[in-house]
Amino acid sequence: MNVRPGRSADIPTMAAILAANREPMDWPDQPALGWPYLEHLVARARTNVAEVGGEVVGFGGSVVVGRDDVRFLTDLYVAPASHGQGAGRSLLAPLLDGSVERMTFSSRNQRALGLYIRAGMRPWWPLLYLEIPAGVLGAANPGVVARPTDVEETARWSRAWTGIDRSVDFAHYASLPEASGYVIEDGGAVVAVGWARRERKRTDGRWLDHASLAPEATPVRIGLALLRAAAGNERLLAPVPGPHPVVAPLLDRGARIRDRDQFCATEPSLADPVRLFPNPGFL
């Protein structure tokens, strides 16, 4: 098993490994886009691939979050034919090298979950992928206003509230089809920022890439507002932490749980499940 840094030339193979694991990253109606997530990953993250006999059989990535000794594992995927042969374990150690605290969102793959637990990341709460039908979020509350904005403003507010500079990731979200950045104001004060865009399959509606809430934001009132801004008048797919108090009202309004991941971390305080609607790839 040889582990080396990932390169742009590896992206088609990485995309094939994702597709084989039922996690495709292509845009079916816009093939010219290629794989923007993987291109961003290779440019942004510590990205490694595992080779056997010169053939890439797995890849993973990690990024620094806030402090140099905190790392978020963005991805860890192995081709199904190579499962159980040690590729995941060989990739994980160098991806997390130098970190004191680490976190990730684990899929339902029990082998992967066990690997993360042995690496010191305990499972804390589920990240729910909610499908919210068009038109069920209702009208905005009095005093709550959503307005469009840019990468600079959303990154500035998110950094002030979370201590994490997300400007590079927000610039990536802004480059995707029909992307929109917005702020939510309550009584004139900015209380949330977010990014949303067209889902990969046009018929699926829109996708919430990320949202950050201010410490003083009312979770349900502002959570509904930021989801309303992300959806427009379309169906919305959104990653929502299971402990967030907006989950029950959303289910009451007709949202359904389409899938789930598990937040795993050395310490639960590394991600606030009430103040973040996190991106599963980059937090």
VEXMIBA-964508 format. One line per field, with one value per residue: residue number from 1; residue in three letters; x, y, z of N, C-alpha, C, O in turn. Coordinates in steps of 0.1 Angstrom, whole numbers, always signed. Atoms other than C-alpha are relative to their C-alpha. Example, Ala and Ser with C-alpha at 12.3 -4.5 7.8 and 13.67 -1.06 7.14 Angstrom:
BEGIN
nr = [1,2]
rest = [ala,ser]
n.c1 = [+9,-9]
n.c2 = [-12,-11]
n.c3 = [+0,+0]
ca.c1 = [+123,+137]
ca.c2 = [-45,-11]
ca.c3 = [+78,+71]
c.c1 = [+9,-8]
c.c2 = [+12,+11]
c.c3 = [+0,+8]
o.c1 = [+19,-3]
o.c2 = [+12,+22]
o.c3 = [+7,+9]
***
This chain:
BEGIN
nr = [1,2,3,4,5,6,7,8,9,10,11,12,13,14,15,16,17,18,19,20,21,22,23,24,25,26,27,28,29,30,31,32,33,34,35,36,37,38,39,40,41,42,43,44,45,46,47,48,49,50,51,52,53,54,55,56,57,58,59,60,61,62,63,64,65,66,67,68,69,70,71,72,73,74,75,76,77,78,79,80,81,82,83,84,85,86,87,88,89,90,91,92,93,94,95,96,97,98,99,100,101,102,103,104,105,106,107,108,109,110,111,112,113,114,115,116,117,118,119,120,121,122,123,124,125,126,127,128,129,130,131,132,133,134,135,136,137,138,139,140,141,142,143,144,145,146,147,148,149,150,151,152,153,154,155,156,157,158,159,160,161,162,163,164,165,166,167,168,169,170,171,172,173,174,175,176,177,178,179,180,181,182,183,184,185,186,187,188,189,190,191,192,193,194,195,196,197,198,199,200,201,202,203,204,205,206,207,208,209,210,211,212,213,214,215,216,217,218,219,220,221,222,223,224,225,226,227,228,229,230,231,232,233,234,235,236,237,238,239,240,241,242,243,244,245,246,247,248,249,250,251,252,253,254,255,256,257,258,259,260,261,262,263,264,265,266,267,268,269,270,271,272,273,274,275,276,277,278,279,280,281,282,283]
rest = [met,asn,val,arg,pro,gly,arg,ser,ala,asp,ile,pro,thr,met,ala,ala,ile,leu,ala,ala,asn,arg,glu,pro,met,asp,trp,pro,asp,gln,pro,ala,leu,gly,trp,pro,tyr,leu,glu,his,leu,val,ala,arg,ala,arg,thr,asn,val,ala,glu,val,gly,gly,glu,val,val,gly,phe,gly,gly,ser,val,val,val,gly,arg,asp,asp,val,arg,phe,leu,thr,asp,leu,tyr,val,ala,pro,ala,ser,his,gly,gln,gly,ala,gly,arg,ser,leu,leu,ala,pro,leu,leu,asp,gly,ser,val,glu,arg,met,thr,phe,ser,ser,arg,asn,gln,arg,ala,leu,gly,leu,tyr,ile,arg,ala,gly,met,arg,pro,trp,trp,pro,leu,leu,tyr,leu,glu,ile,pro,ala,gly,val,leu,gly,ala,ala,asn,pro,gly,val,val,ala,arg,pro,thr,asp,val,glu,glu,thr,ala,arg,trp,ser,arg,ala,trp,thr,gly,ile,asp,arg,ser,val,asp,phe,ala,his,tyr,ala,ser,leu,pro,glu,ala,ser,gly,tyr,val,ile,glu,asp,gly,gly,ala,val,val,ala,val,gly,trp,ala,arg,arg,glu,arg,lys,arg,thr,asp,gly,arg,trp,leu,asp,his,ala,ser,leu,ala,pro,glu,ala,thr,pro,val,arg,ile,gly,leu,ala,leu,leu,arg,ala,ala,ala,gly,asn,glu,arg,leu,leu,ala,pro,val,pro,gly,pro,his,pro,val,val,ala,pro,leu,leu,asp,arg,gly,ala,arg,ile,arg,asp,arg,asp,gln,phe,cys,ala,thr,glu,pro,ser,leu,ala,asp,pro,val,arg,leu,phe,pro,asn,pro,gly,phe,leu]
n.c1 = [+9,-8,+8,-7,+10,+8,-3,+11,+1,+7,+14,+10,+0,+7,+14,+4,+1,+12,+11,+1,+6,+13,-2,-5,-2,+1,+12,+4,+5,-10,-12,-12,-5,-9,+2,-5,-3,-13,-10,-2,-7,-14,-7,+2,-3,-10,+7,-9,+6,-7,-2,-5,-4,+1,+14,+6,+11,+7,-5,+6,-4,+3,-3,-1,+12,-2,-14,-8,+0,+14,+3,+13,-1,+10,+4,-8,+7,-8,+7,+6,-8,-12,+5,-6,-14,-8,-2,+5,-9,-12,+3,+5,-10,-6,+10,+2,-13,-2,+12,+3,+14,+4,+14,+5,+13,-1,+12,+5,-10,-4,-15,-6,+2,-9,-13,+0,+0,-14,-9,+3,+12,+12,+13,+7,+14,+2,+3,+12,+1,+14,+6,+10,+8,+2,+12,+4,-7,+9,-5,-10,+5,-2,-13,-11,-2,-11,-5,-12,-13,-11,-9,-7,+8,+3,-12,-3,+9,-2,-12,+3,+9,-5,-15,-5,+0,+6,+1,-4,+11,+11,-3,+4,+15,+5,-3,+8,+12,+11,-4,+4,-4,+10,+0,+13,+0,+11,+0,-11,-13,-3,+0,-4,-5,+1,-2,+9,-2,+7,-5,-7,+10,+8,+14,+0,+2,-12,-8,-6,-14,-5,+5,-5,+10,-6,+3,+12,+11,+10,-2,+10,+5,-10,-2,+11,-3,-11,+4,+10,-8,-7,+10,+8,+13,-3,-3,-13,-7,-8,-7,+4,-3,+12,+4,+5,+15,+9,+3,+14,+9,-2,+7,+14,+5,+0,-13,-3,-14,-4,-12,-6,-14,-2,-11,-10,-11,-7,+8,+13,+1,-7,+11,+12,+11,+11,-4,-5,+6,-13,-2,-5,-14,-10,+6]
n.c2 = [-12,-12,-12,-12,-11,+0,-10,-2,+11,+11,-3,+10,+13,-2,-1,+13,+6,-5,+5,+15,+0,-6,-14,-7,-14,-7,-8,+8,-8,-9,+8,-8,-4,+10,+4,-12,+3,+6,-10,-9,+8,+1,-13,-6,+9,+10,+11,+11,+12,+13,+8,+14,+3,-11,-3,-7,+8,-8,-13,-7,-14,-7,-14,-7,-7,-10,+0,+9,+14,+6,+5,+6,+9,-3,+12,+12,+10,+11,+7,+11,+12,+0,-1,+9,+3,-9,-13,-11,-2,-5,-14,-8,-5,-12,-11,-6,-3,-13,-5,+4,+3,+3,+3,+4,+5,+14,+6,+12,+11,+3,+1,-14,-6,+7,-6,-13,+1,+4,-12,-9,-8,+7,-5,-9,-3,+2,-11,+5,-7,-2,-4,-9,-3,-15,-7,+3,-7,-11,-14,-5,-7,-15,-4,+8,-4,+7,-8,+6,-6,+6,+8,-7,-3,+13,+5,-9,+4,+13,+0,-7,+9,+13,+0,+8,-7,+8,-8,+8,+9,-8,-3,+12,+1,-11,+4,+11,-4,-7,-2,-12,-2,-9,-3,-1,-11,+0,-13,-8,+6,+12,+12,+13,-1,+13,+2,+10,+1,+11,+14,+6,+3,-12,+3,+1,-14,-7,+7,-9,+4,-3,-11,-3,-8,-8,+5,-5,+4,+10,+11,+4,-12,-3,+12,+0,-11,+3,+10,-7,-7,+9,+8,-8,+7,+14,+11,-3,+11,-7,+7,-6,+9,+6,-7,-13,-1,-2,+13,+4,-9,+3,+12,-3,-7,+9,+5,+14,+3,+7,+8,-6,+3,-1,-9,+7,-10,+3,-7,-4,-15,-5,-5,-3,+4,-10,-12,+4,+9,+2,+7,+13,+1,-10,-6]
n.c3 = [+0,+1,-3,+6,+2,+11,+11,+9,+10,-7,-3,+6,-7,-13,+4,+3,-13,-6,+7,-4,-14,+1,-3,+12,-2,+13,+2,+12,+11,+3,+0,+2,-13,-6,-14,-7,-14,+0,+4,-12,-11,+3,-1,-13,-11,+0,+8,+2,+6,-3,+12,-1,+14,+8,+2,-11,-5,-10,-2,-12,-2,-13,+0,-13,-4,-11,-4,+7,-6,+2,+14,+4,+11,+10,+8,-1,+8,+5,+10,-7,+2,-9,-14,-9,+2,-8,+7,-8,-12,+5,+3,-11,-9,+5,+2,-13,-6,-5,-7,-14,+0,+13,+2,+13,+1,+4,+6,-7,+1,-14,+0,-1,-14,-9,+2,-6,-15,-4,+2,-10,+3,-5,+6,-9,+4,+14,+10,+8,+13,+1,+12,-4,+12,+3,-5,-14,-11,-4,+1,-9,-12,+0,-4,+5,+14,+6,+12,+6,-3,+7,-8,-10,-11,-7,-6,-12,-11,-4,-7,-13,-9,-2,+0,+12,+12,+11,+13,+12,+3,+5,+14,+8,+1,+9,+14,+5,+7,-6,-14,-7,-14,-7,-14,-7,-10,-10,-6,+5,-3,+8,-10,+7,+14,+7,+14,+7,+15,+7,-3,+11,+9,+0,-5,-14,-6,-5,-11,-9,-2,-14,-6,-14,-8,-10,-13,-5,+9,-5,+9,+9,+8,+10,+9,+11,+9,+9,+10,+10,+9,+8,+8,+9,+2,+4,-10,-6,-7,-10,-11,-13,-12,-6,-13,+2,-3,+12,+7,-2,+8,+15,+2,-1,+12,+11,+3,-3,-1,+12,-3,-12,-4,-14,-4,-8,-4,-13,-9,+6,+1,+12,+9,-7,+8,+0,+7,+13,+10,+6,+13,-3,+6,-5,-13]
ca.c1 = [+0,+15,+0,+9,-6,-35,-32,-56,-49,-64,-98,-115,-104,-116,-149,-152,-145,-173,-197,-189,-198,-231,-218,-216,-203,-210,-237,-258,-274,-241,-213,-189,-187,-168,-164,-162,-163,-132,-114,-120,-109,-76,-68,-80,-73,-46,-56,-40,-46,-38,-23,-19,+2,+1,-37,-55,-79,-89,-86,-92,-89,-87,-87,-76,-105,-99,-66,-37,-41,-78,-86,-118,-118,-136,-136,-124,-134,-121,-131,-156,-133,-105,-127,-111,-76,-63,-65,-87,-64,-34,-50,-64,-32,-14,-46,-49,-12,-4,-39,-48,-85,-103,-138,-158,-192,-193,-216,-236,-206,-199,-163,-156,-173,-152,-121,-130,-137,-103,-88,-103,-135,-166,-201,-221,-252,-267,-266,-300,-304,-339,-360,-383,-412,-418,-441,-442,-419,-446,-442,-414,-420,-424,-390,-371,-356,-334,-312,-286,-250,-215,-186,-169,-198,-209,-174,-169,-200,-194,-158,-170,-195,-175,-138,-134,-124,-147,-140,-123,-152,-178,-160,-164,-201,-205,-191,-217,-248,-275,-256,-269,-254,-277,-279,-308,-316,-339,-349,-321,-294,-276,-283,-274,-256,-259,-251,-275,-274,-290,-289,-268,-299,-320,-353,-342,-346,-320,-293,-282,-244,-238,-254,-240,-262,-252,-251,-281,-302,-335,-329,-363,-374,-341,-336,-369,-359,-326,-341,-369,-342,-323,-354,-370,-402,-386,-380,-349,-324,-306,-281,-296,-281,-304,-303,-313,-348,-360,-361,-394,-412,-398,-411,-445,-446,-440,-402,-388,-354,-338,-305,-282,-245,-230,-209,-178,-152,-127,-148,-185,-179,-159,-192,-223,-254,-276,-255,-244,-261,-228,-215,-208,-176,-160,-181]
ca.c2 = [+0,+33,+66,+98,+133,+136,+155,+170,+141,+118,+135,+112,+81,+97,+105,+69,+57,+80,+68,+31,+40,+55,+91,+106,+141,+148,+173,+151,+180,+200,+176,+204,+213,+181,+175,+210,+195,+173,+201,+223,+194,+189,+226,+233,+202,+179,+152,+118,+87,+51,+30,-8,-18,+17,+18,+43,+24,+51,+87,+111,+147,+169,+206,+228,+242,+274,+263,+245,+215,+209,+189,+180,+149,+158,+124,+89,+65,+32,+14,-14,-41,-30,-28,-45,-44,-16,+13,+34,+29,+37,+70,+81,+85,+109,+129,+135,+139,+169,+173,+172,+175,+160,+155,+142,+132,+94,+76,+45,+23,+6,-2,+35,+44,+18,+33,+68,+57,+40,+73,+90,+104,+94,+96,+124,+133,+127,+151,+147,+154,+168,+171,+201,+204,+237,+261,+246,+270,+297,+335,+354,+365,+403,+419,+391,+400,+380,+399,+388,+393,+382,+360,+387,+396,+360,+350,+380,+372,+335,+341,+365,+339,+307,+317,+298,+315,+300,+325,+299,+275,+302,+313,+277,+276,+310,+294,+267,+268,+293,+300,+326,+340,+358,+373,+371,+402,+402,+437,+451,+430,+403,+369,+343,+339,+311,+298,+278,+266,+244,+207,+185,+170,+199,+181,+179,+217,+235,+225,+244,+244,+260,+283,+300,+315,+343,+333,+354,+340,+323,+288,+280,+315,+321,+285,+287,+320,+309,+278,+299,+321,+291,+274,+304,+287,+253,+220,+223,+196,+207,+192,+199,+186,+162,+182,+214,+225,+233,+196,+188,+219,+210,+174,+187,+208,+178,+175,+140,+126,+115,+102,+108,+109,+108,+137,+121,+142,+140,+166,+174,+212,+213,+219,+235,+217,+247,+274,+255,+240,+224,+214,+176,+181,+212,+219]
ca.c3 = [+0,-11,+3,-16,-20,-43,-76,-101,-124,-97,-97,-123,-104,-71,-88,-99,-63,-50,-76,-67,-31,-42,-36,-71,-74,-111,-123,-147,-166,-167,-176,-185,-148,-141,-104,-87,-52,-59,-76,-45,-22,-40,-41,-5,+16,+27,+1,+0,-22,-15,-43,-47,-77,-90,-90,-68,-46,-21,-11,+18,+28,+59,+66,+95,+114,+134,+150,+135,+158,+149,+118,+101,+80,+48,+31,+34,+6,-6,-38,-28,-43,-18,+13,+43,+30,+52,+27,+50,+80,+59,+47,+80,+100,+77,+71,+109,+115,+137,+151,+188,+182,+152,+138,+109,+97,+94,+70,+79,+70,+103,+93,+89,+122,+140,+124,+135,+171,+173,+161,+191,+175,+194,+179,+194,+173,+139,+109,+92,+55,+54,+23,+28,+3,-15,+2,+37,+55,+56,+57,+74,+110,+115,+118,+102,+68,+44,+19,-6,+0,-10,+2,+21,+43,+50,+58,+82,+102,+103,+115,+142,+156,+152,+150,+117,+85,+58,+30,+7,+11,+7,-25,-37,-29,-47,-79,-81,-103,-92,-59,-35,-3,+22,+56,+80,+100,+131,+142,+121,+136,+115,+132,+105,+72,+46,+12,-11,-47,-73,-63,-85,-101,-112,-103,-67,-61,-40,-15,+16,+16,+50,+75,+107,+134,+158,+195,+202,+174,+183,+169,+156,+144,+126,+115,+96,+82,+68,+53,+37,+22,+9,-6,-23,-37,-43,-26,-3,+8,+40,+64,+99,+132,+149,+183,+166,+179,+144,+134,+150,+136,+101,+104,+115,+83,+61,+59,+58,+67,+35,+50,+80,+90,+124,+139,+154,+174,+201,+219,+213,+217,+184,+165,+179,+167,+174,+158,+127,+97,+87,+53,+55,+34,+50,+82]
c.c1 = [+9,-10,+8,-10,-8,+3,-13,-2,-7,-15,-9,-1,-7,-15,-6,-2,-13,-12,-2,-5,-13,+0,+4,+1,-1,-14,-6,-5,+11,+14,+13,+5,+10,-4,+5,+3,+14,+11,+3,+8,+15,+8,+0,+6,+13,-6,+10,-8,+8,+1,+4,+4,-1,-14,-6,-13,-8,+6,-6,+5,-3,+4,+2,-13,+3,+14,+8,+0,-14,-2,-13,+2,-11,-5,+9,-8,+9,-9,-6,+9,+12,-4,+7,+14,+10,+2,-5,+9,+13,-1,-2,+11,+7,-9,-2,+13,+1,-12,-1,-15,-4,-15,-3,-14,+1,-13,-5,+9,+6,+15,+6,-3,+9,+14,+1,+0,+14,+9,-4,-13,-12,-12,-8,-15,-1,-2,-11,-1,-15,-5,-13,-8,-1,-12,-4,+6,-8,+6,+10,-7,+3,+14,+11,+1,+12,+4,+12,+12,+11,+9,+6,-8,-4,+12,+4,-9,+2,+13,-2,-7,+7,+15,+6,-1,-5,+0,+4,-11,-12,+2,-3,-15,-5,+2,-9,-13,-11,+3,-5,+5,-10,+4,-14,+1,-13,+0,+11,+13,+2,+1,+3,+4,-1,+3,-9,+3,-9,+5,+6,-10,-11,-14,+0,-2,+14,+6,+6,+15,+5,-9,+6,-10,+8,-4,-13,-12,-10,+0,-11,-4,+10,+4,-10,+3,+11,-3,-10,+9,+8,-9,-6,-14,+2,+2,+15,+5,+10,+6,-3,+4,-12,-4,-6,-16,-9,-4,-14,-10,+0,-8,-15,-5,+2,+14,+2,+15,+4,+12,+6,+15,+1,+12,+8,+11,+6,-7,-13,-1,+7,-10,-13,-12,-12,+4,+6,-9,+12,+0,+7,+15,+10,-5,-5]
c.c2 = [+12,+12,+12,+12,-1,+11,+2,-11,-12,+2,-10,-13,+2,+1,-14,-8,+5,-6,-15,-1,+7,+14,+8,+15,+7,+8,-5,+9,+11,-7,+8,+5,-9,-3,+12,-3,-6,+9,+10,-8,-1,+13,+5,-9,-7,-13,-11,-11,-12,-8,-15,-3,+11,+5,+7,-7,+7,+14,+6,+14,+5,+15,+5,+8,+9,+0,-11,-14,-6,-3,-6,-9,+2,-12,-11,-11,-10,-7,-13,-13,-1,+2,-11,-4,+10,+14,+12,+3,+7,+15,+8,+7,+12,+12,+7,+4,+15,+6,-5,-3,-3,-4,-4,-3,-14,-5,-12,-12,-3,-2,+13,+6,-6,+6,+14,-1,-4,+11,+11,+9,-7,+5,+7,+2,-2,+13,-5,+8,+0,+5,+8,+4,+15,+5,-3,+8,+13,+14,+4,+6,+15,+3,-8,+2,-8,+9,-7,+7,-8,-8,+7,+2,-13,-5,+8,-3,-14,-1,+6,-9,-13,-1,-7,+9,-9,+7,-8,-9,+7,+5,-12,-1,+11,-3,-10,+5,+6,+2,+13,+1,+10,+2,+1,+11,-1,+13,+8,-5,-13,-12,-13,+4,-14,+1,-12,+0,-10,-14,-6,-5,+11,-3,-1,+13,+6,-7,+11,-5,+2,+12,+2,+9,+7,-7,+4,-3,-9,-12,-3,+11,+3,-12,-1,+11,-3,-11,+5,+8,-9,-7,+9,-7,-14,-10,+3,-13,+7,-9,+7,-9,-5,+7,+13,+1,+3,-13,-4,+9,-3,-14,+2,+7,-9,-4,-14,-2,-9,-9,+6,-4,+1,+9,-8,+10,-4,+8,+5,+15,+5,+5,+1,-4,+9,+12,-3,-8,-4,-7,-14,-2,+9,+7,+14]
c.c3 = [+0,+2,-5,+0,-12,-10,-8,-9,+7,+1,-8,+7,+14,-2,-2,+13,+7,-6,+4,+14,+1,+5,-12,+2,-14,+0,-13,-11,-4,+0,-2,+13,+6,+14,+9,+15,+1,-4,+12,+11,-3,+2,+15,+11,+0,-6,-3,-8,+4,-13,+3,-15,-9,-3,+12,+4,+11,+1,+12,+0,+14,-1,+14,+3,+12,+5,-8,+5,+0,-14,-2,-12,-10,-6,+3,-8,-6,-11,+6,-2,+10,+14,+9,-2,+6,-7,+9,+12,-5,-4,+12,+8,-5,-2,+13,+7,+5,+8,+14,+1,-15,+0,-14,+0,-7,-7,+8,-1,+14,+1,+2,+14,+10,-1,+6,+16,+5,-2,+10,-2,+4,-7,+10,-4,-15,-8,-9,-13,-2,-14,+4,-13,-3,+7,+14,+11,+4,-2,+11,+12,-1,+6,-5,-15,-6,-12,-6,+3,-7,+9,+11,+13,+8,+8,+13,+12,+6,+9,+14,+10,+3,+1,-11,-12,-12,-14,-12,-3,-5,-14,-9,-2,-9,-15,-6,-7,+9,+15,+5,+14,+6,+14,+5,+11,+8,+7,-4,+3,-8,+10,-7,-14,-6,-15,-5,-15,-6,+5,-13,-11,+1,+6,+15,+7,+4,+12,+9,+2,+14,+5,+14,+7,+11,+14,+6,-8,+6,-9,-9,-10,-11,-8,-11,-10,-10,-10,-10,-10,-10,-10,-11,-1,-4,+11,+4,+6,+9,+10,+13,+11,+7,+13,-3,+2,-11,-7,+2,-7,-15,-3,+1,-13,-12,-5,+3,+0,-11,+3,+13,+0,+15,+3,+10,+3,+13,+12,-6,-3,-13,-10,+8,-8,+0,-8,-14,-8,-8,-14,+3,-5,+7,+13,-2]
o.c1 = [+17,-20,+19,-22,-3,+7,-22,-14,-12,-22,-19,-11,-15,-23,-17,-11,-20,-21,-14,-11,-18,-9,+15,-7,+2,-22,-2,-3,+8,+22,+24,+17,+18,-15,+15,+12,+22,+22,+14,+17,+23,+19,+9,+11,+20,-14,+21,-20,+20,-9,+11,-4,-3,-16,-5,-22,-18,+17,-17,+15,-12,+13,-4,-18,+4,+21,+2,+3,-16,-1,-18,+8,-23,-17,+21,-17,+20,-21,+1,+9,+18,+4,+8,+20,+22,+10,+2,+11,+18,+8,+2,+11,+8,-5,-4,+13,-2,-11,+3,-19,+2,-20,+5,-20,+5,-24,+0,+6,+14,+21,+16,+6,+14,+21,+12,+7,+18,+20,+2,-16,-16,-13,-10,-24,+9,-7,-9,+1,-22,+2,-22,-3,+0,-23,-14,+2,-4,+17,+10,-18,+12,+18,+23,-9,+22,-4,+20,+12,+9,+6,+7,-4,-4,+10,+8,-4,+3,+13,+4,-4,+5,+21,+19,-12,+2,-7,-3,-15,-19,-7,-8,-20,-15,-5,-8,-16,-15,-7,-6,+3,-15,+10,-23,+10,-24,+9,+16,+23,-7,+9,+4,+1,+0,+3,-9,+7,-16,+17,+4,-8,-17,-20,-11,-3,+23,+0,+11,+17,+13,-13,+8,-14,+17,-14,-20,-24,-5,-3,-9,-6,+6,+7,-6,+1,+10,+2,-9,+5,+9,-4,-8,-21,-7,+3,+23,-2,+18,-2,+1,+1,-22,-16,-11,-23,-21,-13,-21,-19,-10,-15,-23,-17,-1,+16,-4,+23,+0,+14,+1,+19,-8,+23,+4,+16,+1,-6,-12,-8,+6,-6,-17,-14,-22,-5,+10,-15,+15,-9,+17,+22,+21,+1,-10]
o.c2 = [+14,+13,+14,+9,-6,+22,-6,-14,-21,-7,-14,-19,-6,-4,-17,-16,-3,-10,-20,-12,+10,+19,+14,+21,+19,+6,-1,+6,+19,-4,+4,+9,-5,-7,+11,+3,-2,+9,+13,-3,+2,+13,+12,-3,-7,-19,-8,-12,-11,-9,-17,-3,+9,+15,+1,-10,+2,+16,+1,+17,+0,+18,-1,+14,+4,+10,-20,-24,-16,+6,-13,-5,-1,-13,-9,-17,-6,-9,-20,-21,-11,+4,-22,-13,+10,+22,+22,+15,+15,+23,+20,+18,+22,+23,+19,+9,+24,+16,-17,-12,+3,-8,-2,-4,-16,-1,-14,-23,+5,+0,+15,+12,+1,+8,+17,+7,+1,+12,+22,+17,-17,+17,+3,+0,-1,+23,-15,+20,-10,+14,+2,+10,+23,-2,+2,+7,+19,+15,-3,+12,+19,-2,-4,+0,-9,+14,-13,+19,-16,-10,+2,+0,-13,-10,+3,-4,-16,-8,+1,-9,-18,-11,-9,+15,-18,+2,-7,-11,+3,+5,-10,-4,+8,+2,-13,+17,+1,+1,+23,-9,+19,-7,+5,+10,-4,+16,+17,+0,-21,-11,-23,+14,-24,+11,-22,+10,-17,-15,-1,-2,+13,+6,-1,+14,+6,-16,+21,-15,-6,+20,-8,+19,+2,-13,-3,+0,-19,-10,-5,+10,+5,-10,-4,+9,+0,-11,+1,+7,-6,-9,+4,-8,-20,-6,+6,-20,+16,-18,+18,-21,+2,+8,+19,-8,+2,-13,-7,+4,-3,-14,-5,+5,-4,-11,-20,+6,-21,-20,+16,-15,+5,+8,-12,+17,-12,+3,+11,+20,+17,+13,-8,+2,+6,+19,+7,-18,+2,-14,-13,-10,+5,+17,+20]
o.c3 = [+9,-5,+0,+0,-23,-5,-8,-13,-1,+4,-1,+8,+18,+6,+2,+15,+14,+1,+5,+17,+12,+11,-11,+9,-14,+9,-24,-23,-13,+8,+3,+14,+14,+17,+15,+20,+10,+2,+14,+17,+6,+6,+19,+21,-10,+1,-8,-7,+7,-20,+13,-24,-21,-10,+23,-4,+16,-4,+17,-7,+21,-9,+23,-6,+23,+3,-13,-3,+6,-23,+7,-22,-6,-9,+7,-2,-10,-8,+13,+8,+12,+23,+4,+4,+3,-2,+10,+14,+2,-3,+12,+11,+2,-1,+13,+18,-3,+14,+17,+7,-24,+10,-23,+11,-18,-2,+19,+5,+19,+11,+9,+19,+18,+9,+12,+22,+15,+5,+9,+6,-3,-10,+21,+4,-23,-3,-17,-13,-6,-20,+10,-21,+7,+8,+19,+23,+14,-8,+21,+11,-7,+16,-4,-23,+1,-19,+1,+6,-15,+21,+22,+24,+20,+19,+23,+23,+18,+19,+24,+22,+14,+6,-11,-15,-15,-23,-22,-15,-14,-22,-20,-13,-17,-23,-18,-5,+18,+23,-3,+22,-1,+21,-3,+19,+3,+16,+4,-2,-10,+20,+0,-20,+1,-21,+1,-20,+2,+6,-24,-23,+11,+12,+20,+20,-4,+18,+3,+8,+19,-2,+21,+0,+17,+15,+13,-5,+13,-21,-21,-22,-22,-20,-22,-22,-22,-21,-22,-22,-22,-22,-22,+10,-10,+23,-4,+14,+5,+15,+15,+11,+9,+16,+7,-3,-10,-15,-8,-14,-22,-13,-7,-16,-23,-15,+12,-6,-12,-4,+18,-5,+22,-2,+21,-6,+21,+23,-17,-11,-16,-19,+15,-19,-7,-14,-21,-2,-19,-17,+10,+0,+9,+17,+7]
***
